[in-house]
Amino acid sequence: MSEILIHEVGLRDGLQVEKQVVPTAKKLEWLRALMASGLDIIQVGSFVHPEKVPQMADTDELFRILIAEKPSNVLLSGLALNEKGVERGLKCGVELFCLGVSASETHSQKNTGMGTEEAQRRIIAAAQEAIKAGKRVQVSVQSAFGCGFEGRIPEERVLGIVKSYLEANLTSISLADTAGHAYPDQVRRLFGEIRKLSSAVQCTCHFHDTYGLGMANVYAAMDAGATCFETSFAGLGGCPFTKVSAGNVATEDLVHGFHRVGRRKDIDLSALIAVAKDVSAFFSRDMQGRVYKTGSLSY
């Protein structure tokens, strides 16, 4: 894999707030195109109760189909909120488990029905079970840069959760800007503090573009040593359990930016743009992403 990794989360974070349920066949069409594009990691879905998030009802089926046909250079990830989610993921072939704890007590209760402390304890235990089963694991701190319900989140609280991960030998760590409150100086500072905690830590960032700073925050995170970037095709996305739900940084916009400076030229931008256009046509509306509408620059 490249030193810069792109983790496509559109099939999970992108679709979870959409009321129009996407048929399994259409999801497979998008997923196959994304796998063929050269992206590093693709999140297929989340293991949540279908009554809470109907869009994720076919996650297990999607994994069973795709694991048998995926290119060897692509990792398929799945989001689990608890031990039961990990159990389901182990049965259908998840390669990378994404598990997280919200630094916001309010968001944690709305999202998982647990407070931050209980969620942290259970997520660490579930992550260790996945590792014992031979799986890769990424742990995250959600609402790391602010919360729509609580406002400012103390950085000490975020770093405390990160320290608990590191003490459990969980070194692949993502900071998620669930509410989209992050700004570049804050991003550089927080990722810089995390990298001081351990030389083994691998930093991932996940930014929503709620207030228009998504791409700026991506580059700030990269400056501070983040090497993996979670984005969503067409800029779809948003947590249904936050106050103001807004889309992610668009995958095709990020790849276009990288191409402009000669990085990740191995990723097929035209394929990503085609997916974004098809997503826009499916939902019959303009998406948040920009490059799929403007076209790319090649000079």
Buried (B, 14 or more C-beta within 10 A) or exposed (E): EEEBBBBBBBBBBBBBBBEEBBEEEEBBBBBBBBBEBBBBBBBBBBBBEEEEBBBBBBBBBBBEBBBEEBEEEBBBBBBBBBBEBBBBBBEBBBBBBBBBBBBBBBBBBBBBEBBBEEBBEBBBEBBBBBBEBEBBBBBBBBBBBBBBBBEEBEBEBBBBBBEBBBEBEBBBBBBBBBBBBBBBEBBBEBBEBBBEBBEEBBBBBBBBBBBEBBBBBBBBBBEBBBBBBBBBBBBBBBBEBBBEBBBBBBBBBBBBBBBEEEBBEEBBBEBBBBBBBBBBEBBEEEBBBBBBEEEBEEE
